[in-house]
Amino acid sequence: MLREIGLETLNVDIESEDASLEGLTMERLKRAMQDAFDAGQAMRQKESIEANLLFWQLMESLPDHVYFKDQRSRFTCINHSMARFFGLSHPDEAIGKSDFDFFQNEFATTKFDAEQEIIQSGRGWHFREERDIQSDGSEKWVLTTKLPLRDLNEDICGTFGISRDITKRKFTEIELDRQRQLLETIIQILPCRIFARNTKGEFLLINEEYRNTFHIDARENVIGKKLTDLRDNEMARQIEVQDAEIMGTGVPLINELEFTKGLLNVGRWALSSKVPLKNSQGAITGIVGMVMDITEQKEAEQKAKAAGEELAKKNHQFEAELLVARQLQEQLMAIGFDSQPMYARSGNTWELEASYLYTPSHHLAGDFFYLIPISENRLGILVCDVMGHGIKAALVTMLIRGLMLETPVLLAEPDKVMKHLNDSLVKLAEDPEFPRFVTALYTVIDLNTGNVRLASAGHPAPIWRVEDNSGSHFELCPVEDIGPALGLLPDEIFKGSQFELTQKTELLFYTDGIIEQKTKQGEEWGVENLEETVLDHESDDLPEQLKAISDELKESAGAEELSDDVCIVAVRLLPN
């Protein structure tokens, strides 16, 4: 009996003294029983303290959130991990508060309702993912276990639970799912057949184009099947052998183009690529492939090739015709010049010699000149620049040449010639296909009197040789009035300029392709460089002088081919 109530000390005394129970006094028995009771109470207190210590060590060391609530879902205890989750400095700050103090109302209400259901039903749940929006608006995800809390009488007095913060993991899962959905969408909308098969040759995936091509009811119907289950023919077996080789060697097949009847037994052009499918350890677990039907593209290429060959043939013919047109254009301008090319004419008082440099940037040019013998002692020189290049511009030059010959009585009066040309071109310029404007300079030289008359329609003035106190140099001719380009303004009145020759001189007529040519430094070559070059070579014969201008221009531009037409007419006048 004594041993059953834990009175070991008393029992020892009895045994050691070899005394009987009847020999003990009542006082000694009471004292022994009190000592035994005190020893048991101390042991129970120690065990309780140790249990509490273990509980709090567990609470504070767990990275998960641990919490206890009363029947009104108010916190009675939380651990430090949950306090940090709530942004508190100590767990005691949460006591008496509820989820409504830490979460937005919608999420706090959901938690409250769930806990009240647990209290009423006595049934909790384990490992449920929950999304929370905290009061500051931040989103959190937790994995929660929540159960009823019972007192010593086994009555439900609240709830308790443990939650793990899985926000980072959940965000990663959401992002991976988003990327998977994006990849799935891309795969499905691509206009080529995409597939994946495992090492057994069984389908893991096909896209919508693959399904449509083979008239498959649903993509899921082919998962786990082999290619020969879809098309049991020789081509299917060859493809399976090829797939096995790629998976065995690990060598991919990239952009193989072939014309084949394929699985559908219809001749088509196909562009194929296949690569081994590998797991995270690098082991080959299958094959991924793409087949694009490019039959229409190949047929279009063949048609384009045939059309290109036909076009090249016609272009060759067209080039030959353009060459003839260019030769004709140059021959018309070269009338009166010899092969040097040189042109000579004498009057009673003055002798004239001329040469030209003509280099179109295209087959046909919009720049041109025209030497017109007006009478025995008078010569007209027309220099024009039609906007643009090619056939349209060249046709306009022919038109202007014809217009000049319409009124021979006007040829001696430059201002009236400009008006006649302008009136004719204004009407034509109403057509949007017609070049918008033409610049022109017309000059009449009288070899008897030395009188020079000229009129300009938006064209650069010629340069001429002058001798004064500073010596000989070249400068712009004195053109007093420059009218607008031809074809722009109807009923325009052009004014002429004139001057008298008194000594040997040289006139240089040109189009803007020379002075506007860009140098290697990106600047325009300009009139000044033209004047200096002519002066450096004024003693040369005119053809050599013009060649020197061309060479200097190309050297400055750093190119053999210039960006615009080049047209220069040099006229040297000597008194008899």
C-alpha positions as CSV (number, residue, x, y, z in Angstrom):
1,M,0.0,0.0,0.0
2,L,2.8,2.4,0.9
3,R,4.6,1.6,-2.3
4,E,1.4,2.3,-4.3
5,I,1.2,5.9,-2.9
6,G,5.0,6.4,-3.4
7,L,6.1,6.3,0.2
8,E,9.5,4.8,-0.6
9,T,11.3,6.6,2.3
10,L,8.8,5.4,4.9
11,N,9.2,1.9,3.5
12,V,12.9,2.0,3.8
13,D,12.7,3.1,7.4
14,I,10.4,0.3,8.2
15,E,12.6,-2.3,6.6
16,S,15.8,-0.9,8.1
17,E,14.4,-0.8,11.6
18,D,12.6,-4.2,11.1
19,A,9.6,-2.6,12.8
20,S,6.0,-3.5,12.2
21,L,3.2,-1.2,11.1
22,E,1.6,-1.5,14.5
23,G,4.8,-0.3,16.2
24,L,4.7,3.1,14.5
25,T,3.2,6.0,16.3
26,M,0.5,8.0,14.6
27,E,2.7,11.1,14.7
28,R,5.5,9.4,12.8
29,L,3.0,8.1,10.2
30,K,1.6,11.6,9.6
31,R,5.0,13.0,9.2
32,A,6.1,10.3,6.8
33,M,3.0,10.7,4.7
34,Q,3.4,14.6,4.5
35,D,7.0,14.1,3.4
36,A,6.0,11.7,0.7
37,F,3.2,14.1,-0.5
38,D,5.6,17.1,-0.7
39,A,8.1,15.0,-2.7
40,G,5.5,14.0,-5.2
41,Q,4.2,17.6,-5.6
42,A,7.7,18.8,-6.2
43,M,8.2,16.2,-8.9
44,R,5.0,17.0,-10.6
45,Q,5.9,20.7,-10.6
46,K,9.2,19.9,-12.1
47,E,7.6,17.8,-14.8
48,S,5.1,20.6,-15.5
49,I,7.9,23.2,-15.8
50,E,9.9,20.9,-18.1
51,A,6.8,20.3,-20.3
52,N,6.2,24.1,-20.5
53,L,9.8,24.6,-21.3
54,L,9.7,22.1,-24.1
55,F,6.5,23.6,-25.4
56,W,7.9,27.1,-25.6
57,Q,11.2,26.0,-27.0
58,L,9.2,24.3,-29.8
59,M,7.0,27.4,-30.2
60,E,10.0,29.7,-30.6
61,S,12.2,27.5,-32.8
62,L,9.5,26.5,-35.3
63,P,9.8,28.6,-38.6
64,D,6.1,28.0,-39.0
65,H,3.3,30.2,-37.6
66,V,1.7,28.6,-34.5
67,Y,-1.4,30.2,-32.9
68,F,-4.2,29.6,-30.4
69,K,-7.6,31.3,-30.4
70,D,-10.5,31.5,-28.1
71,Q,-14.1,30.8,-29.0
72,R,-14.5,34.3,-30.5
73,S,-11.4,33.7,-32.7
74,R,-9.2,36.1,-30.7
75,F,-5.6,35.2,-30.3
76,T,-4.6,33.8,-26.9
77,C,-1.0,32.8,-27.9
78,I,1.2,33.0,-31.0
79,N,4.8,32.3,-31.6
80,H,7.6,34.6,-32.7
81,S,7.5,33.4,-36.3
82,M,3.8,34.5,-36.5
83,A,4.6,37.8,-34.8
84,R,7.2,38.6,-37.4
85,F,4.7,37.6,-40.1
86,F,2.2,40.1,-38.6
87,G,5.0,42.8,-38.3
88,L,4.9,42.7,-34.5
89,S,7.9,43.1,-32.2
90,H,6.6,40.5,-29.6
91,P,4.0,37.8,-29.7
92,D,2.2,39.3,-26.7
93,E,1.1,42.2,-28.9
94,A,-1.3,39.9,-30.7
95,I,-3.2,38.7,-27.6
96,G,-6.8,39.7,-27.6
97,K,-6.7,40.7,-31.3
98,S,-8.2,38.9,-34.2
99,D,-7.6,38.4,-37.9
100,F,-9.5,41.6,-38.6
101,D,-6.6,43.5,-37.1
102,F,-4.1,42.0,-39.6
103,F,-5.9,41.1,-42.8
104,Q,-8.3,42.9,-45.1
105,N,-12.0,42.4,-44.1
106,E,-12.8,40.0,-46.9
107,F,-10.1,37.5,-45.9
108,A,-10.5,38.0,-42.2
109,T,-14.2,37.2,-42.5
110,T,-13.4,34.0,-44.4
111,K,-11.1,32.9,-41.6
112,F,-13.6,33.8,-38.9
113,D,-16.4,31.8,-40.5
114,A,-14.1,28.8,-41.0
115,E,-13.0,28.8,-37.4
116,Q,-16.6,29.1,-36.1
117,E,-17.5,26.1,-38.2
118,I,-14.6,24.1,-36.6
119,I,-15.8,25.1,-33.2
120,Q,-19.4,24.1,-34.0
121,S,-18.6,20.8,-35.8
122,G,-15.4,19.8,-34.0
123,R,-13.8,19.0,-37.3
124,G,-10.7,20.8,-38.5
125,W,-8.6,20.3,-41.6
126,H,-5.0,19.8,-42.7
127,F,-2.6,21.3,-45.2
128,R,-4.9,23.8,-47.0
129,E,-3.5,26.5,-49.2
130,E,-4.8,29.9,-48.3
131,R,-4.4,33.3,-50.0
132,D,-4.3,36.3,-47.7
133,I,-4.2,40.0,-48.3
134,Q,-2.8,41.8,-45.3
135,S,-4.0,45.2,-44.1
136,D,-1.1,46.9,-46.0
137,G,-2.2,45.3,-49.2
138,S,0.6,42.8,-49.6
139,E,-0.3,39.3,-50.8
140,K,0.7,36.2,-48.8
141,W,0.1,32.5,-49.3
142,V,0.2,30.0,-46.4
143,L,-0.2,26.2,-46.0
144,T,-2.5,25.8,-43.0
145,T,-3.6,23.1,-40.6
146,K,-6.4,24.2,-38.2
147,L,-8.1,22.1,-35.5
148,P,-10.4,22.5,-32.5
149,L,-8.8,23.4,-29.2
150,R,-10.2,21.4,-26.1
151,D,-9.9,22.1,-22.4
152,L,-9.2,19.5,-19.6
153,N,-12.8,18.4,-19.8
154,E,-12.5,17.7,-23.5
155,D,-14.8,20.6,-24.3
156,I,-14.0,22.8,-27.3
157,C,-12.7,26.2,-26.1
158,G,-11.3,27.6,-29.3
159,T,-9.1,26.7,-32.2
160,F,-5.4,26.3,-32.8
161,G,-3.3,25.9,-35.9
162,I,0.0,25.9,-37.7
163,S,0.7,27.7,-41.0
164,R,3.7,27.8,-43.2
165,D,4.5,30.9,-45.3
166,I,4.7,29.6,-48.9
167,T,4.4,32.9,-50.7
168,K,7.7,32.6,-52.6
169,R,6.9,29.1,-53.6
170,K,3.4,30.0,-54.6
171,F,4.5,33.0,-56.7
172,T,7.0,30.7,-58.4
173,E,4.3,28.2,-59.1
174,I,2.0,30.9,-60.5
175,E,4.8,32.2,-62.7
176,L,5.7,28.7,-63.9
177,D,2.0,28.1,-64.6
178,R,1.8,31.4,-66.5
179,Q,4.9,30.5,-68.6
180,R,3.5,27.1,-69.2
181,Q,0.2,28.6,-70.4
182,L,2.1,31.0,-72.6
183,L,4.2,28.3,-74.1
184,E,1.1,26.1,-74.6
185,T,-0.7,29.0,-76.3
186,I,2.3,29.7,-78.6
187,I,2.7,26.0,-79.5
188,Q,-1.0,25.7,-80.3
189,I,-1.1,28.8,-82.6
190,L,2.1,28.1,-84.6
191,P,1.3,27.2,-88.2
192,C,3.6,24.1,-88.1
193,R,3.2,20.6,-86.7
194,I,4.8,20.3,-83.3
195,F,5.1,17.1,-81.4
196,A,6.9,15.4,-78.5
197,R,7.4,11.7,-78.0
198,N,9.1,9.6,-75.3
199,T,11.9,7.1,-75.8
200,K,9.3,4.4,-76.6
201,G,8.0,6.5,-79.5
202,E,4.8,7.3,-77.6
203,F,3.2,10.8,-78.1
204,L,3.5,13.2,-75.1
205,L,2.2,16.2,-76.9
206,I,0.8,17.5,-80.3
207,N,-0.4,20.9,-81.2
208,E,-3.5,22.0,-83.0
209,E,-1.9,22.1,-86.5
210,Y,-0.8,18.5,-86.0
211,R,-4.3,17.5,-85.0
212,N,-5.9,19.2,-88.0
213,T,-3.4,17.8,-90.4
214,F,-4.1,14.2,-89.4
215,H,-7.8,14.7,-88.7
216,I,-7.6,13.7,-85.1
217,D,-10.8,14.3,-83.0
218,A,-9.0,15.4,-79.9
219,R,-5.3,15.9,-79.1
220,E,-5.7,13.8,-75.9
221,N,-6.6,10.8,-78.1
222,V,-3.0,10.4,-79.4
223,I,-1.2,10.7,-76.0
224,G,0.5,7.4,-75.3
225,K,0.1,6.1,-78.9
226,K,2.9,5.6,-81.4
227,L,3.2,7.2,-84.9
228,T,2.5,3.8,-86.5
229,D,-0.8,3.7,-84.6
230,L,-1.8,6.8,-86.5
231,R,-0.4,5.9,-89.9
232,D,0.8,2.4,-90.3
233,N,2.9,2.8,-93.4
234,E,6.6,2.7,-94.5
235,M,7.1,6.4,-93.9
236,A,5.9,6.2,-90.3
237,R,8.3,3.3,-89.7
238,Q,11.2,5.3,-91.3
239,I,10.4,8.3,-89.0
240,E,10.5,6.0,-85.9
241,V,13.9,4.7,-86.9
242,Q,15.1,8.3,-87.5
243,D,13.8,9.4,-84.1
244,A,15.5,6.5,-82.4
245,E,18.8,7.4,-84.0
246,I,18.5,11.0,-82.8
247,M,17.7,9.9,-79.3
248,G,20.5,7.4,-79.3
249,T,23.2,9.8,-80.6
250,G,21.9,13.0,-79.2
251,V,22.6,14.7,-82.5
252,P,19.7,17.0,-83.6
253,L,18.2,17.4,-87.0
254,I,17.9,21.1,-87.9
255,N,15.9,22.6,-90.8
256,E,16.0,19.6,-93.2
257,L,14.3,20.5,-96.4
258,E,12.9,17.7,-98.5
259,F,10.1,16.9,-101.0
260,T,8.3,13.9,-99.8
261,K,4.9,12.2,-99.8
262,G,5.1,12.0,-96.0
263,L,2.6,10.3,-93.7
264,L,-0.3,11.6,-95.8
265,N,1.0,10.0,-99.0
266,V,0.8,13.4,-100.8
267,G,3.8,15.1,-102.3
268,R,4.7,18.2,-100.3
269,W,7.7,20.3,-99.4
270,A,8.5,20.0,-95.7
271,L,11.0,21.8,-93.4
272,S,11.8,19.5,-90.4
273,S,13.7,19.9,-87.2
274,K,14.1,17.4,-84.3
275,V,16.0,17.7,-81.1
276,P,16.5,15.3,-78.1
277,L,14.2,16.0,-75.1
278,K,16.3,16.0,-71.9
279,N,15.5,16.1,-68.2
280,S,17.1,18.2,-65.6
281,Q,20.0,15.8,-65.2
282,G,20.7,15.9,-69.0
283,A,19.4,12.4,-69.7
284,I,17.5,12.0,-73.0
285,T,13.9,11.2,-72.3
286,G,12.3,11.7,-75.7
287,I,12.3,13.8,-78.8
288,V,10.7,17.2,-79.8
289,G,10.0,18.0,-83.4
290,M,8.6,20.6,-85.7
291,V,7.5,20.1,-89.3
292,M,6.5,23.0,-91.5
293,D,4.7,22.5,-94.8
294,I,6.3,25.1,-97.1
295,T,4.9,23.8,-100.4
296,E,3.1,27.1,-101.2
297,Q,6.3,29.0,-100.4
298,K,8.4,26.7,-102.6
299,E,5.9,27.0,-105.4
300,A,5.9,30.7,-105.0
301,E,9.7,30.7,-105.1
302,Q,9.6,28.7,-108.3
303,K,7.1,31.1,-109.9
304,A,9.2,34.0,-108.7
305,K,12.3,32.5,-110.1
306,A,10.6,32.0,-113.5
307,A,9.2,35.5,-113.3
308,G,12.6,36.8,-112.4
309,E,14.2,35.1,-115.4
310,E,11.5,36.5,-117.6
311,L,12.0,40.0,-116.0
312,A,15.7,39.7,-116.4
313,K,15.2,39.0,-120.1
314,K,12.9,41.9,-120.5
315,N,15.2,44.1,-118.4
316,H,18.1,43.2,-120.6
317,Q,16.0,44.3,-123.6
318,F,14.9,47.4,-121.8
319,E,18.5,48.2,-120.9
320,A,19.5,47.9,-124.5
321,E,16.7,50.2,-125.5
322,L,17.6,52.7,-122.8
323,L,21.2,52.6,-124.1
324,V,20.0,53.5,-127.5
325,A,17.8,56.3,-126.1
326,R,20.8,57.6,-124.1
327,Q,23.0,57.6,-127.2
328,L,20.3,59.4,-129.1
329,Q,20.0,62.0,-126.3
330,E,23.7,62.6,-126.3
331,Q,23.9,62.7,-130.1
332,L,21.2,65.4,-130.2
333,M,23.2,67.5,-127.8
334,A,26.5,66.8,-129.6
335,I,25.2,68.1,-133.0
336,G,27.9,70.5,-134.3
337,F,30.7,69.0,-132.0
338,D,33.6,66.9,-133.3
339,S,34.9,63.9,-131.6
340,Q,37.1,65.9,-129.2
341,P,34.4,67.1,-128.5
342,M,34.9,70.7,-129.8
343,Y,32.6,73.2,-131.5
344,A,33.9,76.3,-133.4
345,R,32.1,79.4,-134.8
346,S,33.4,82.7,-136.1
347,G,31.9,86.2,-136.4
348,N,33.1,89.5,-137.7
349,T,34.5,90.5,-134.3
350,W,34.7,87.4,-132.1
351,E,35.6,83.8,-132.4
352,L,34.0,81.1,-130.3
353,E,34.9,77.6,-129.4
354,A,33.0,75.3,-127.0
355,S,33.2,71.9,-125.4
356,Y,31.0,69.9,-123.0
357,L,31.1,67.3,-120.3
358,Y,28.0,65.2,-119.9
359,T,27.7,62.4,-117.4
360,P,24.2,61.1,-116.5
361,S,23.8,59.4,-113.1
362,H,21.2,57.1,-114.7
363,H,20.6,55.7,-118.2
364,L,18.6,58.8,-119.1
365,A,19.1,62.2,-117.5
366,G,17.1,65.3,-116.9
367,D,20.1,67.5,-117.4
368,F,20.7,68.6,-121.0
369,F,22.1,71.5,-123.1
370,Y,21.3,72.7,-126.6
371,L,23.4,74.8,-128.9
372,I,21.2,76.7,-131.4
373,P,22.6,78.5,-134.4
374,I,20.2,81.5,-134.6
375,S,21.8,83.2,-137.5
376,E,25.2,83.5,-139.1
377,N,26.7,85.6,-136.2
378,R,24.4,84.6,-133.3
379,L,24.4,81.5,-131.2
380,G,21.9,80.4,-128.5
381,I,22.9,78.2,-125.6
382,L,20.2,76.5,-123.5
383,V,21.1,74.6,-120.3
384,C,18.2,72.9,-118.4
385,D,17.7,70.7,-115.4
386,V,14.5,68.7,-115.3
387,M,13.5,67.5,-111.8
388,G,14.2,63.8,-111.4
389,H,15.9,61.2,-113.6
390,G,15.0,58.5,-116.0
391,I,12.5,58.2,-118.9
392,K,10.1,60.9,-117.7
393,A,12.8,63.5,-117.2
394,A,14.4,62.5,-120.6
395,L,11.1,62.9,-122.4
396,V,10.7,66.4,-120.9
397,T,14.1,67.3,-122.3
398,M,12.9,66.2,-125.8
399,L,9.7,68.2,-125.3
400,I,11.7,71.4,-124.4
401,R,13.9,70.9,-127.4
402,G,10.8,70.7,-129.6
403,L,9.3,73.8,-127.9
404,M,12.5,75.8,-128.7
405,L,12.0,75.1,-132.4
406,E,8.3,76.1,-132.4
407,T,9.0,79.9,-132.4
408,P,12.3,80.6,-134.2
409,V,11.5,84.3,-134.3
410,L,11.9,84.4,-130.5
411,L,15.3,82.6,-130.3
412,A,17.2,85.9,-130.2
413,E,15.3,87.2,-127.1
414,P,16.0,85.0,-124.0
415,D,13.3,86.5,-121.8
416,K,10.6,85.7,-124.4
417,V,12.0,82.2,-124.8
418,M,11.6,81.6,-121.1
419,K,8.0,82.8,-121.1
420,H,7.1,80.6,-124.0
421,L,8.6,77.5,-122.3
422,N,6.9,78.4,-119.0
423,D,3.5,78.9,-120.6
424,S,3.7,75.5,-122.3
425,L,5.0,73.6,-119.2
426,V,2.5,75.1,-116.7
427,K,-0.3,73.4,-118.6
428,L,1.5,70.0,-118.6
429,A,2.5,70.3,-114.9
430,E,-1.2,69.9,-113.9
431,D,-0.7,66.2,-114.6
432,P,0.6,64.7,-111.3
433,E,2.8,62.3,-113.3
434,F,4.6,65.2,-115.0
435,P,7.9,66.4,-113.3
436,R,7.0,69.4,-111.1
437,F,9.5,71.9,-112.4
438,V,12.4,72.6,-114.7
439,T,15.3,75.1,-114.2
440,A,16.7,76.7,-117.3
441,L,19.2,79.3,-118.5
442,Y,19.1,80.6,-122.0
443,T,22.0,82.7,-123.4
444,V,22.4,84.4,-126.8
445,I,25.9,85.5,-127.9
446,D,26.4,87.9,-130.8
447,L,29.8,87.3,-132.4
448,N,29.6,90.6,-134.3
449,T,29.0,93.0,-131.4
450,G,30.2,90.9,-128.4
451,N,26.8,91.4,-126.8
452,V,25.7,88.6,-124.4
453,R,22.0,88.4,-123.4
454,L,20.6,85.8,-121.0
455,A,17.5,84.9,-118.9
456,S,17.3,82.5,-116.0
457,A,14.4,80.4,-114.7
458,G,15.7,79.3,-111.3
459,H,19.0,78.1,-112.8
460,P,22.5,78.8,-111.4
461,A,24.2,81.7,-113.1
462,P,27.2,80.8,-115.3
463,I,30.7,81.7,-114.2
464,W,33.0,83.8,-116.5
465,R,36.6,84.9,-116.7
466,V,37.3,88.5,-115.5
467,E,40.5,90.5,-115.6
468,D,40.8,93.5,-113.2
469,N,43.4,95.1,-111.0
470,S,43.7,92.0,-108.9
471,G,44.5,89.8,-112.0
472,S,42.4,87.2,-113.8
473,H,39.8,85.2,-111.9
474,F,36.4,83.6,-112.4
475,E,33.2,84.8,-110.8
476,L,29.4,84.6,-111.4
477,C,28.1,86.4,-114.4
478,P,26.0,89.5,-113.7
479,V,22.5,88.1,-113.9
480,E,20.3,90.8,-112.6
481,D,17.0,88.9,-112.4
482,I,16.4,85.2,-111.8
483,G,12.8,84.1,-112.4
484,P,11.0,81.0,-110.9
485,A,11.6,77.5,-112.3
486,L,9.6,76.7,-115.4
487,G,6.2,75.1,-114.9
488,L,5.5,76.6,-111.5
489,L,3.7,79.9,-112.0
490,P,1.4,80.7,-114.9
491,D,1.7,84.0,-116.8
492,E,5.1,84.7,-115.3
493,I,7.1,87.5,-116.9
494,F,10.8,86.8,-117.1
495,K,13.4,89.6,-117.3
496,G,16.7,89.3,-119.2
497,S,20.2,90.6,-118.5
498,Q,23.0,91.6,-120.8
499,F,26.6,92.7,-120.9
500,E,29.3,93.5,-123.5
501,L,32.5,91.5,-124.2
502,T,35.6,93.6,-124.2
503,Q,38.4,91.0,-123.9
504,K,39.2,87.4,-124.1
505,T,36.9,85.5,-121.7
506,E,35.4,82.1,-120.9
507,L,31.9,81.2,-119.9
508,L,31.1,78.1,-118.0
509,F,27.4,76.9,-118.0
510,Y,26.5,74.0,-115.6
511,T,23.7,72.3,-113.7
512,D,23.5,72.0,-110.0
513,G,24.7,68.4,-109.9
514,I,28.2,69.8,-109.8
515,I,28.0,72.5,-107.1
516,E,25.7,70.4,-104.9
517,Q,27.8,67.2,-105.0
518,K,28.8,66.2,-101.5
519,T,32.5,66.0,-100.6
520,K,34.0,63.3,-98.3
521,Q,33.5,65.8,-95.4
522,G,29.8,65.9,-96.2
523,E,29.9,69.5,-97.5
524,E,28.8,70.8,-100.9
525,W,31.6,71.2,-103.5
526,G,30.2,74.7,-104.3
527,V,30.8,77.4,-106.8
528,E,34.1,78.5,-105.2
529,N,35.8,75.1,-105.9
530,L,34.5,75.2,-109.4
531,E,35.9,78.7,-110.0
532,E,39.3,77.7,-108.6
533,T,39.5,74.5,-110.7
534,V,38.7,76.4,-113.9
535,L,41.3,79.1,-113.1
536,D,44.0,76.4,-112.4
537,H,43.3,75.0,-115.9
538,E,42.3,78.0,-117.9
539,S,45.3,77.6,-120.3
540,D,44.3,74.0,-121.1
541,D,42.2,73.1,-124.1
542,L,38.6,73.1,-123.2
543,P,38.2,69.2,-123.3
544,E,41.2,68.8,-120.9
545,Q,39.9,71.6,-118.7
546,L,36.5,69.9,-118.4
547,K,38.2,66.5,-117.6
548,A,40.2,68.2,-114.9
549,I,36.9,69.5,-113.4
550,S,35.5,66.0,-113.5
551,D,38.6,64.5,-111.9
552,E,38.7,67.1,-109.1
553,L,35.0,66.6,-108.4
554,K,35.3,62.8,-108.1
555,E,38.4,63.2,-105.9
556,S,36.6,65.5,-103.5
557,A,33.5,63.2,-103.4
558,G,35.7,60.1,-103.0
559,A,33.7,58.2,-105.6
560,E,33.9,57.3,-109.2
561,E,30.1,57.5,-109.6
562,L,28.5,60.8,-108.7
563,S,25.1,61.1,-107.1
564,D,23.6,63.5,-109.7
565,D,23.8,64.3,-113.4
566,V,26.8,66.3,-114.5
567,C,26.4,68.7,-117.4
568,I,28.9,71.4,-118.2
569,V,29.3,73.6,-121.3
570,A,32.5,75.6,-121.6
571,V,32.6,78.5,-124.1
572,R,35.8,80.4,-124.9
573,L,35.5,83.7,-126.7
574,L,38.5,85.4,-128.4
575,P,38.4,88.7,-130.3
576,N,39.5,88.6,-133.9
